[in-house]
């Protein structure tokens, strides 16, 4: 599979790092296009995260619109925006493609391919909710960065992974993950 990962300037760079690590751990993923917004690198550094490197990850300039991720004919399998700022969500919902992240998301929607948006914002305003509804109606998957506690995570990393596991599954990638049975602790 060929996966696009976009990172915006929203807080939550740990979600991006863990998503990239999980994608690299999968034998199904042959190539990753990585796009960072202008603010993403600043947030990543501020939050003390370091993104993994690999020959399977190719970094794309967010201002370079002449690239394969901007074209439907390149046939990328899925795109994950993690974390997604509400500014990015709003521009994508409005069909505004001023950056490569926005154009790649637009391509995924028009080609009816998987677009997974992981907003990292709280609380949501009515504008945020309407933009997310618009994207859902257009075929995107809105997957908020809301950890699950059914698995009783003991560390922040384990809590983060409850979200990352869902991201990976919705991208169509097989991986081990916690499954709630409703009978834990009985």
Contact map, one row per residue, 1 for C-alpha under 8 A:
111000000000000000000000000111100000000000000000000000000000000000000000000110000000000000000000000000000000000000000000000000000000000000000000000000000000000000000000000000000000000000
111100000000000000000000000011111000000000000000000000000000000000000000000111000000000000000000000000000000000000000000000000000000000000000000000000000000000000000000000000000000000000
111110000000000000000000000010111000000000000000000000000000000000000000000111110000000000000000000000000000000000000000000000000000000000000000000000000000000000000000000000000000000000
011111000000000000000000000000011110000000000000000000000000000000001000000101110000000000000000000000000000000000000000000000000000000000000000000000000000000000000000000000000000000000
001111100000000000010000000000011110000000000000000000000000000000000000000000111100000000000000000000000000000000000000000000000000000000000000000000000000000000000000000000000000000000
000111110000000000000000000000000111100000000000000000000000000000000000000000111100000000000000000010000000000000000000000000000000000000000000000000000000000000000000000000000000000000
000011111000100100000000000000000111100100000000000000000000000000000000000000001111000000000000000000000000000000000000000000000000000000000000000000000000000000000000000000000000000000
000001111100000000000000000000000001111100000000000000000000000000000000000000001111100100000000000000000000000000000000000000000000000000000000000000000000000000000000000000000000000000
000000111110000000000000000000000000111111100000000000000000000000000000000000000011100000000000000000000000000000000000000000000000000000000000000000000000000000000000000000000000000000
000000011111100000000000000000000000000100100000000000000000000000000000000000000011100000000000000000000000000000000001100000000000000000000000000000000000000000000000000000000000000000
000000001111100000000000000000000000000000100010000000000000000000000000000000000010000000000000000000000000000000000001000000000000000000000000000000000000000000000000000000000000000000
000000000111111100000000000000000000000000000010000000000000000000000000000000000010000000000000000000000000000000000001000000000000000000000000000000000000000000000000000000000000000000
000000100111111110000000000000000000000000110010100000000000000000000000000000000110000000000000000000000000000000000000000000000000000000000000000000000000000000000000000000000000000000
000000000001111111000000000000000000000000000000100000000000000000000000000000000000000000000000000000000000000000000000000000000000000000000000000000000000000100000000000000000000000000
000000000001111111100000000000000000000000000000000000000000000000000000000000000110000000000000000000000000000000000000000000000000000000000000100000000000000100110000000000000000000000
000000100001111111110000000000000000000000000000001000000000000000000000000000000110000000000000000000000000000000000000000000000000000000000000000000000000000000000000000000000000000000
000000000000111111111000000000000000000000000000111100000000000000000000000000000000000000000000000000000000000000000000000000000000000000000000000000000000000000000000000000000000000000
000000000000011111111100000000000000000000000000000000000000000000000000000000000000000000000000000000000000000000000000000000000000000000000000000000000000000110010000000000000000000000
000000000000001111111110000000000000000000000000000000000000000000000000000000000000000000000000000000000000000000000000000000000000000000000000000000000000000000010011000000000000000000
000010000000000111111111000000000000000000000000001100000000000000000000000000000000000000000000000000000000000000000000000000000000000000000000000000000000000000000000000000000000000000
000000000000000011111111100000000000000000000000000100000000000000000000000000000000000000000000000000000000000000000000000000000000000000000000000000000000000000000000000000000000000000
000000000000000001111111110000000000000000000000000000000000000000000000000000000000000000000000000000000000000000000000000000000000000000000000000000000000000000010001000000000000000000
000000000000000000111111110010000000000000000000000000000000000000000000000000000000000000000000000000000000000000000000000000000000000000000000000000000000000000000001000000000000000000
000000000000000000011111111010000000000000000000000001010000000000000000000000000000000000000000000000000000000000000000000000000000000000000000000000000000000000000000000000000000000000
000000000000000000001111111000000000000000000000000000000000000000000000000000000000000000000000000000000000000000000000000000000000000000000000000000000000000000000000000000000000000000
000000000000000000000111111110000000000000000000000000000000000000000000000000000000000000000000000000000000000000000000000000000000000000000000000000000000000000000000000011100000000000
000000000000000000000001111111000000000000000000000000000000000000000000000000000000000000000000000000000000000000000000000000000000000000000000000000000000000000000000000000000000000000
100000000000000000000000011111000000000000000000000000000000000000000000000000000000000000000000000000000000000000000000000000000000000000000000000000000000000000000000000011000000000000
111000000000000000000011011111110000000000000000000000000000000000000000000000000000000000000000000000000000000000000000000000000000000000000000000000000000000000000000000010000000000000
110000000000000000000000001111110000000000000000000000010000000000000000000000000000000000000000000000000000000000000000000000000000000000000000000000000000000000000000000000000000000000
111000000000000000000000000011111000000000000000000000011100000000000000000000000000000000000000000000000000000000000000000000000000000000000000000000000000000000000000000000000000000000
011110000000000000000000000011111100000000000000000000011100000000000000000000000000000000000000000000000000000000000000000000000000000000000000000000000000000000000000000000000000000000
011110000000000000000000000000111110000000000000000000001111000000001000000000000000000000000000000000000000000000000000000000000000000000000000000000000000000000000000000000000000000000
000111100000000000000000000000011111000000000000000000001111000000000000000000000000000000000000000000000000000000000000000000000000000000000000000000000000000000000000000000000000000000
000111100000000000000000000000001111100000000000000000000011110000000000000000000000000000000000000110000000000000000000000000000000000000000000000000000000000000000000000000000000000000
000001110000000000000000000000000111111110000000000000000001110000000000000000000000000000000000000010000000000000000000000000000000000000000000000000000000000000000000000000000000000000
000001111000000000000000000000000011111110000000000000000000010000000000000000000000000000000000000010000000000000000000000000000000000000000000000000000000000000000000000000000000000000
000000011000000000000000000000000001111111000000000000000000010000000000000000000000000000000000000000000000000000000000000000000000000000000000000000000000000000000000000000000000000000
000000011000000000000000000000000001111111100000000000000000000000000000000000000000000000000000000000000000000000000000000000000000000000000000000000000000000000000000000000000000000000
000000111100000000000000000000000001111111110000000000000000000000000000000000000000000000000000000000000000000000000000000000000000000000000000000000000000000000000000000000000000000000
000000001000000000000000000000000001111111111000000000000000000000000000000000000000000000000000000000000000000000000000000000000000000000000000000000000000000000000000000000000000000000
000000001000000000000000000000000000011111111100000000000000000000000000000000000000000000000000000000000000000000000000000000000000000000000000000000000000000000000000000000000000000000
000000001110100000000000000000000000001111111110000000000000000000000000000000000000000000000000000000000000000000000000000000000000000000000000000000000000000000000000000000000000000000
000000000000100000000000000000000000000111111111110000000000000000000000000000000000000000000000000000000000000000000000000000000000000000000000000000000000000000000000000000000000000000
000000000000000000000000000000000000000011111111110000000000000000000000000000000000000000000000000000000000000000000000000000000000000000000000000000000000000000000000000000000000000000
000000000000000000000000000000000000000001111111100000000000000000000000000000000000000000000000000000000000000000000000000000000000000000000000000000000000000000000000000000000000000000
000000000011100000000000000000000000000000111111100000000000000000000000000000000000000000000000000000000000000000000000000000000000000000000000000000000000000000000000000000000000000000
000000000000000000000000000000000000000000011111110000000000000000000000000000000000000000000000000000000000000000000000000000000000000000000000000000000000000000000000000000000000000000
000000000000110010000000000000000000000000011111111000000000000000000000000000000000000000000000000000000000000000000000000000000000000000000000000000000000000000000000000000000000000000
000000000000000010000000000000000000000000011001111100000000000000000000000000000000000000000000000000000000000000000000000000000000000000000000000000000000000000000000000000000000000000
000000000000000110010000000000000000000000000000111110000000000000000000000000000000000000000000000000000000000000000000000000000000000000000000000000000000000000000000000000000000000000
000000000000000010011000000000000000000000000000011111000000000000000000000000000000000000000000000000000000000000000000000000000000000000000000000000000000000000000000000000000000000000
000000000000000000000000000000000000000000000000001111101000000000000000000000000000000000000000000000000000000000000000000000000000000000000000000000000000000000000000000000000000000000
000000000000000000000001000000000000000000000000000111111000000000000000000000000000000000000000000000000000000000000000000000000000000000000000000000000000000000000000000000000000000000
000000000000000000000000000000000000000000000000000011111100000000000000000000000000000000000000000000000000000000000000000000000000000000000000000000000000000000000000000000000000000000
000000000000000000000001000001110000000000000000000001111100000000000000000000000000000000000000000000000000000000000000000000000000000000000000000000000000000000000000000000000000000000
000000000000000000000000000000111100000000000000000011111110000000000000000000000000000000000000000000000000000000000000000000000000000000000000000000000000000000000000000000000000000000
000000000000000000000000000000111100000000000000000000111111000000000000000000000000000000000000000000000000000000000000000000000000000000000000000000000000000000000000000000000000000000
000000000000000000000000000000001110000000000000000000001111100000000000000000000000000000000000000000000000000000000000000000000000000000000000000000000000000000000000000000000000000000
000000000000000000000000000000001111000000000000000000000111110100000000000000000000000000000000000000000000000000000000000000000000000000000000000000000000000000000000000000000000000000
000000000000000000000000000000000011000000000000000000000011111100000000000000000000000000000000000100000000000000000000000000000000000000000000000000000000000000000000000000000000000000
000000000000000000000000000000000011110000000000000000000001111110000000000000000000000000000000001110000000000000000000000000000000000000000000000000000000000000000000000000000000000000
000000000000000000000000000000000000000000000000000000000000111110000000000000000000000000000000001100000000000000000000000000000000000000000000000000000000000000000000000000000000000000
000000000000000000000000000000000000000000000000000000000001111111100000000000000000000000000000001100000000000000000000000000000000000000000000000000000000000000000000000000000000000000
000000000000000000000000000000000000000000000000000000000000011111100100000000000000000000000000001100100000000000000000000000000000000000000000000000000000000000000000000000000000000000
000000000000000000000000000000000000000000000000000000000000000111110100000000000000000000000000000000000000000000000000000000000000000000000000000000000000000000000000000000000000000000
000000000000000000000000000000000000000000000000000000000000000111111110000000000000000000000000000000000000000000000000000000000000000000000000000000000000000000000000000000000000000000
000000000000000000000000000000000000000000000000000000000000000001111110010000000000000000000000000000000000000000000000000000000000000000000000000000000000000000000000000000000000000000
000100000000000000000000000000001000000000000000000000000000000000111111010100000000000000000000000100010000000000000000000000000000000000000000000000000000000000000000000000000000000000
000000000000000000000000000000000000000000000000000000000000000011111111000000000000000000000000000100110010000000000000000000000000000000000000000000000000000000000000000000000000000000
000000000000000000000000000000000000000000000000000000000000000000111111111000000000000000000000000000010010000000000000000000000000000000000000000000000000000000000000000000000000000000
000000000000000000000000000000000000000000000000000000000000000000001111111100000000000000000000000000000011001000000000000000000000000000000000000000000000000000000000000000000000000000
000000000000000000000000000000000000000000000000000000000000000000000011111000000000000000000000000000000000000000000000000000000000000000000000000000000000000000000000000000000000000000
000000000000000000000000000000000000000000000000000000000000000000011011111100000000000000000000000000000000000000000000000000000000000000000000000000000000000000000000000000000000000000
000000000000000000000000000000000000000000000000000000000000000000000011111110000000000000000000000000000000000000000000000000000000000000000000000000000000000000000000000000000000000000
111100000000000000000000000000000000000000000000000000000000000000001001011111100000000000000000000000000000000000000000000000000000000000000000000000000000000000000000000000000000000000
111000000000000000000000000000000000000000000000000000000000000000000000001111100000000000000000000000000000000011000000000000000000000000000000000000000000000000000000000000000000000000
011100000000000000000000000000000000000000000000000000000000000000000000000111110000000000000000000000000001000011110000000000000000000000000000000000000000000000000000001000000000000000
001111000000000000000000000000000000000000000000000000000000000000000000000111111000000000000000000000011001000001110000000000000000000000000000000000000000000000000000001000000000000000
001111000000000000000000000000000000000000000000000000000000000000000000000001111100000000000000000000000000000000111100000000000000000000000000000000000000000000000010001000000000000000
000011110000000000000000000000000000000000000000000000000000000000000000000000111111000000000000000000000000000000111100000000000000000000000000000000000000000000000000000000000000000000
000011110000101100000000000000000000000000000000000000000000000000000000000000011111000000000000000000000000000000001110000000000000000000000000000000000000000000000000000000000000000000
000000111111101100000000000000000000000000000000000000000000000000000000000000001111100000000000000000000000000000001111000000000000000000000000100000000000000000000000000000000000000000
000000111100000000000000000000000000000000000000000000000000000000000000000000001111110110000000000000000000000000001111000000000000000000000000000000000000000000000000000000000000000000
000000011100000000000000000000000000000000000000000000000000000000000000000000000011111110000000000000000000000000000011100000000000000000000000000000000000000000000000000000000000000000
000000000000000000000000000000000000000000000000000000000000000000000000000000000001111111000000000000000000000000000010100000010000000000000000000000000000000000000000000000000000000000
000000000000000000000000000000000000000000000000000000000000000000000000000000000000111111100000000000000000000000000000000000000000000000000000000000000000000000000000000000000000000000
000000010000000000000000000000000000000000000000000000000000000000000000000000000001111111110000000001000000000000000000000000000000000000000000000000000000000000000000000000000000000000
000000000000000000000000000000000000000000000000000000000000000000000000000000000001111111111000000000000000000000001010000000010011000000000000000000000000000000000000000000000000000000
000000000000000000000000000000000000000000000000000000000000000000000000000000000000011111111100000000000000000000000000000000010010000000000000000000000000000000000000000000000000000000
000000000000000000000000000000000000000000000000000000000000000000000000000000000000001111111111100001000000000000000000000000000000000000000000000000000000000000000000000000000000000000
000000000000000000000000000000000000000000000000000000000000000000000000000000000000000111111111100001001100000000000000000000000000001000000000000000000000000000000000000000000000000000
000000000000000000000000000000000000000000000000000000000000000000000000000000000000000011111111000000000000000000000000000000000011011000000000000000000000000000000000000000000000000000
000000000000000000000000000000000000000000000000000000000000000000000000000000000000000001111111000000000000000000000000000000000010000000000000000000000000000000000000000000000000000000
000000000000000000000000000000000000000000000000000000000000000000000000000000000000000000111111100000000100000000000000000000000000000000000000000000000000000000000000000000000000000000
000000000000000000000000000000000000000000000000000000000000000000000000000000000000000000111111110001100000000000000000000000000000000000000000000000000000000000000000000000000000000000
000000000000000000000000000000000000000000000000000000000000000000000000000000000000000000110011111111100100000000000000000000000000000000000000000000000000000000000000000000000000000000
000000000000000000000000000000000000000000000000000000000000000000000000000000000000000000000001111101100000000000000000000000000000000000000000000000000000000000000000000000000000000000
000000000000000000000000000000000000000000000000000000000000011110000000000000000000000000000000111111100000000000000000000000000000000000000000000000000000000000000000000000000000000000
000000000000000000000000000000000010000000000000000000000000111110001100000000000000000000000000111111110000000000000000000000000000000000000000000000000000000000000000000000000000000000
000001000000000000000000000000000011100000000000000000000000010000000000000000000000000000000000101111111000000000000000000000000000000000000000000000000000000000000000000000000000000000
000000000000000000000000000000000000000000000000000000000000000000000000000000000000000100110001111111111100000000000000000000000000000000000000000000000000000000000000000000000000000000
000000000000000000000000000000000000000000000000000000000000000010000100000000000000000000000001111111111110000000000000000000000000000000000000000000000000000000000000000000000000000000
000000000000000000000000000000000000000000000000000000000000000000001110000000100000000000000000000111111111000000000000000000000000000000000000000000000000000000000000000000000000000000
000000000000000000000000000000000000000000000000000000000000000000000000000000100000000000010000000011111111100000100000000000000000000000000000000000000000000000000000000000000000000000
000000000000000000000000000000000000000000000000000000000000000000000000000000000000000000010010100001111111110000000000000000000000000000000000000000000000000000000000000000000000000000
000000000000000000000000000000000000000000000000000000000000000000000111000000000000000000000000000000111111111000000000000000000000000000000000000000000000000000000000000000000000000000
000000000000000000000000000000000000000000000000000000000000000000000001000001100000000000000000000000011111111111100000000000000000000000000000000000000000000000000000000000000000000000
000000000000000000000000000000000000000000000000000000000000000000000000000000000000000000000000000000001111111111100000000000000000000001110000000000000000000000000000000000000000000000
000000000000000000000000000000000000000000000000000000000000000000000000000000000000000000000000000000000111111110000000000000000000000000000000000000000000000000000000000000000000000000
000000000000000000000000000000000000000000000000000000000000000000000001000000000000000000000000000000000011111110000000000000000000000000000000000000000000000000000000000000000000000000
000000000000000000000000000000000000000000000000000000000000000000000000000000000000000000000000000000000001111111000000000000000000000000100000000000000000000000000000000000000000000000
000000000000000000000000000000000000000000000000000000000000000000000000000011000000000000000000000000000001111111100000000000000000000000000000000000000000000000000000000000000000000000
000000000000000000000000000000000000000000000000000000000000000000000000000011100000000000000000000000000001100111110000000000000000000000111000000000000000000000000000001000000000000000
000000000000000000000000000000000000000000000000000000000000000000000000000001111000000000000000000000001001100011111000000000000000000000111000000000000000000000000000000000000000000000
000000000000000000000000000000000000000000000000000000000000000000000000000001111000000000000000000000000000000001111100000000000000000000011110000000000000000000000010011000000000000000
000000000000000000000000000000000000000000000000000000000000000000000000000000011111000010000000000000000000000000111110000000000000000000011111000000000000000000000000000000000000000000
000000000000000000000000000000000000000000000000000000000000000000000000000000011111000000000000000000000000000000011111000000000000000000000111100000000000000000000000000000000000000000
000000000000000000000000000000000000000000000000000000000000000000000000000000000111110010000000000000000000000000001111100000000000000000000111100000000000000000000000000000000000000000
000000000111000000000000000000000000000000000000000000000000000000000000000000000011100000000000000000000000000000000111110000000000000000000001100000000000000000000000000000000000000000
000000000100000000000000000000000000000000000000000000000000000000000000000000000000110000000000000000000000000000000011111100000000000000000000000000000000000000000000000000000000000000
000000000000000000000000000000000000000000000000000000000000000000000000000000000000000000000000000000000000000000000001111100000000000000000000000000000000000000000000000000000000000000
000000000000000000000000000000000000000000000000000000000000000000000000000000000000000000000000000000000000000000000000111110000000000000000000000000000000000000000000000000000000000000
000000000000000000000000000000000000000000000000000000000000000000000000000000000000000000000000000000000000000000000000111111111000000000000000000000000000000000000000000000000000000000
000000000000000000000000000000000000000000000000000000000000000000000000000000000000000000000000000000000000000000000000001111111000000000000000000000000000000000000000000000000000000000
000000000000000000000000000000000000000000000000000000000000000000000000000000000000000000000000000000000000000000000000000111111100000000000000000000000000000000000000000000000000000000
000000000000000000000000000000000000000000000000000000000000000000000000000000000000000000000000000000000000000000000000000111111110000000000000000000000000000000000000000000000000000000
000000000000000000000000000000000000000000000000000000000000000000000000000000000000010011000000000000000000000000000000000111111111000000000000000000000000000000000000000000000000000000
000000000000000000000000000000000000000000000000000000000000000000000000000000000000000000000000000000000000000000000000000111111111100000000000000000000000000000000000000000000000000000
000000000000000000000000000000000000000000000000000000000000000000000000000000000000000000000000000000000000000000000000000001111111110000000000000000000000000000000000000000000000000000
000000000000000000000000000000000000000000000000000000000000000000000000000000000000000011001100000000000000000000000000000000111111111000000000000000000000000000000000000000000000000000
000000000000000000000000000000000000000000000000000000000000000000000000000000000000000010001000000000000000000000000000000000011111111100000100000000000000000000000000000000000000000000
000000000000000000000000000000000000000000000000000000000000000000000000000000000000000000000000000000000000000000000000000000001111111110000000000000000000000000000000000000000000000000
000000000000000000000000000000000000000000000000000000000000000000000000000000000000000000001000000000000000000000000000000000000111111111000000000000000000000000000000000000000000000000
000000000000000000000000000000000000000000000000000000000000000000000000000000000000000000011000000000000000000000000000000000000011111111111100000000000000000000000000000000000000000000
000000000000000000000000000000000000000000000000000000000000000000000000000000000000000000000000000000000000000000000000000000000001111111111100000000000000000000000000000000000000000000
000000000000000000000000000000000000000000000000000000000000000000000000000000000000000000000000000000000000000000000000000000000000111111110000000000000000000000000000000000000000000000
000000000000000000000000000000000000000000000000000000000000000000000000000000000000000000000000000000000000100000000000000000000000011111110000000000000000000000000000000000000000000000
000000000000000000000000000000000000000000000000000000000000000000000000000000000000000000000000000000000000100101100000000000000000001111111000000000000000000000000000000000000000000000
000000000000000000000000000000000000000000000000000000000000000000000000000000000000000000000000000000000000100001111000000000000000001111111100000000000000000000000000000000000000000000
000000000000000000000000000000000000000000000000000000000000000000000000000000000000000000000000000000000000000001111000000000000000001100111110000000000000000000000000000000000000000000
000000000000000000000000000000000000000000000000000000000000000000000000000000000000000000000000000000000000000000011110000000000001001100011111000000000000000000000000000000000000000000
000000000000000000000000000000000000000000000000000000000000000000000000000000000000000000000000000000000000000000011110000000000000000000001111100000000000000000000010000000000000000000
000000000000000000000000000000000000000000000000000000000000000000000000000000000000000000000000000000000000000000001111000000000000000000000111110000000000000000000000000000000000000000
000000000000001000000000000000000000000000000000000000000000000000000000000000000010000000000000000000000000000000000111000000000000000000000011111000000000000000100000000000000000000000
000000000000000000000000000000000000000000000000000000000000000000000000000000000000000000000000000000000000000000000000000000000000000000000001111100000000000000100000000000000000000000
000000000000000000000000000000000000000000000000000000000000000000000000000000000000000000000000000000000000000000000000000000000000000000000000111110000000001111100000000000000000000000
000000000000000000000000000000000000000000000000000000000000000000000000000000000000000000000000000000000000000000000000000000000000000000000000011111100000001001100000000000000000000000
000000000000000000000000000000000000000000000000000000000000000000000000000000000000000000000000000000000000000000000000000000000000000000000000001111111000001000000000000000000000000000
000000000000000000000000000000000000000000000000000000000000000000000000000000000000000000000000000000000000000000000000000000000000000000000000000111110000000000000000000000000001000000
000000000000000000000000000000000000000000000000000000000000000000000000000000000000000000000000000000000000000000000000000000000000000000000000000111111000000000000000000000000101000000
000000000000000000000000000000000000000000000000000000000000000000000000000000000000000000000000000000000000000000000000000000000000000000000000000011111100000000000000000000000000000000
000000000000000000000000000000000000000000000000000000000000000000000000000000000000000000000000000000000000000000000000000000000000000000000000000010111111011000000000000000000000000000
000000000000000000000000000000000000000000000000000000000000000000000000000000000000000000000000000000000000000000000000000000000000000000000000000000011111011000000000000000000000000000
000000000000000000000000000000000000000000000000000000000000000000000000000000000000000000000000000000000000000000000000000000000000000000000000000000001111111000000000000000000000000000
000000000000000000000000000000000000000000000000000000000000000000000000000000000000000000000000000000000000000000000000000000000000000000000000000000001111111100000000000000000000000000
000000000000000000000000000000000000000000000000000000000000000000000000000000000000000000000000000000000000000000000000000000000000000000000000000000000011111110000000000000000000000000
000000000000000000000000000000000000000000000000000000000000000000000000000000000000000000000000000000000000000000000000000000000000000000000000000000001111111111000000000000000000000000
000000000000000000000000000000000000000000000000000000000000000000000000000000000000000000000000000000000000000000000000000000000000000000000000001110001111111111100000000000000000000000
000000000000011001000000000000000000000000000000000000000000000000000000000000000000000000000000000000000000000000000000000000000000000000000000001000000001111111110000000000000000000000
000000000000000001000000000000000000000000000000000000000000000000000000000000000000000000000000000000000000000000000000000000000000000000000000001000000000111111111000000000000000000000
000000000000000000000000000000000000000000000000000000000000000000000000000000000000000000000000000000000000000000000000000000000000000000000000001100000000011111111100000000001100000000
000000000000001000000000000000000000000000000000000000000000000000000000000000000000000000000000000000000000000000000000000000000000000000000000111100000000001111111110000000000000000000
000000000000001001100100000000000000000000000000000000000000000000000000000000000000000000000000000000000000000000000000000000000000000000000000000000000000000111111111000000000000000000
000000000000000000000000000000000000000000000000000000000000000000000000000000000000000000000000000000000000000000000000000000000000000000000000000000000000000011111111100000111000000000
000000000000000000000000000000000000000000000000000000000000000000000000000000000000000000000000000000000000000000000000000000000000000000000000000000000000000001111111110000000000000000
000000000000000000100000000000000000000000000000000000000000000000000000000000010000000000000000000000000000000000010000000000000000000000000010000000000000000000111111111000000000000000
000000000000000000100110000000000000000000000000000000000000000000000000000000000000000000000000000000000000000000000000000000000000000000000000000000000000000000011111111111100000000000
000000000000000000000000000000000000000000000000000000000000000000000000000000000000000000000000000000000000000000000000000000000000000000000000000000000000000000001111111111100000000000
000000000000000000000000000000000000000000000000000000000000000000000000000000000000000000000000000000000000000000010000000000000000000000000000000000000000000000000111111110000000000000
000000000000000000000000000000000000000000000000000000000000000000000000000001110000000000000000000000000000000001010000000000000000000000000000000000000000000000000011111110000000000000
000000000000000000000000000000000000000000000000000000000000000000000000000000000000000000000000000000000000000000000000000000000000000000000000000000000000000000000001111111000000000000
000000000000000000000000010110000000000000000000000000000000000000000000000000000000000000000000000000000000000000000000000000000000000000000000000000000000000000000001111111100000000000
000000000000000000000000010100000000000000000000000000000000000000000000000000000000000000000000000000000000000000000000000000000000000000000000000000000000000000000001100111110000000000
000000000000000000000000010000000000000000000000000000000000000000000000000000000000000000000000000000000000000000000000000000000000000000000000000000000000000000001001100011111000000000
000000000000000000000000000000000000000000000000000000000000000000000000000000000000000000000000000000000000000000000000000000000000000000000000000000000000000000001000000001111100000000
000000000000000000000000000000000000000000000000000000000000000000000000000000000000000000000000000000000000000000000000000000000000000000000000000000000000000001001000000000111110000000
000000000000000000000000000000000000000000000000000000000000000000000000000000000000000000000000000000000000000000000000000000000000000000000000000000100000000001000000000000011111000000
000000000000000000000000000000000000000000000000000000000000000000000000000000000000000000000000000000000000000000000000000000000000000000000000000000000000000000000000000000001111100000
000000000000000000000000000000000000000000000000000000000000000000000000000000000000000000000000000000000000000000000000000000000000000000000000000001100000000000000000000000000111110100
000000000000000000000000000000000000000000000000000000000000000000000000000000000000000000000000000000000000000000000000000000000000000000000000000000000000000000000000000000000011111100
000000000000000000000000000000000000000000000000000000000000000000000000000000000000000000000000000000000000000000000000000000000000000000000000000000000000000000000000000000000001111100
000000000000000000000000000000000000000000000000000000000000000000000000000000000000000000000000000000000000000000000000000000000000000000000000000000000000000000000000000000000000111111
000000000000000000000000000000000000000000000000000000000000000000000000000000000000000000000000000000000000000000000000000000000000000000000000000000000000000000000000000000000001111111
000000000000000000000000000000000000000000000000000000000000000000000000000000000000000000000000000000000000000000000000000000000000000000000000000000000000000000000000000000000000001111
000000000000000000000000000000000000000000000000000000000000000000000000000000000000000000000000000000000000000000000000000000000000000000000000000000000000000000000000000000000000001111
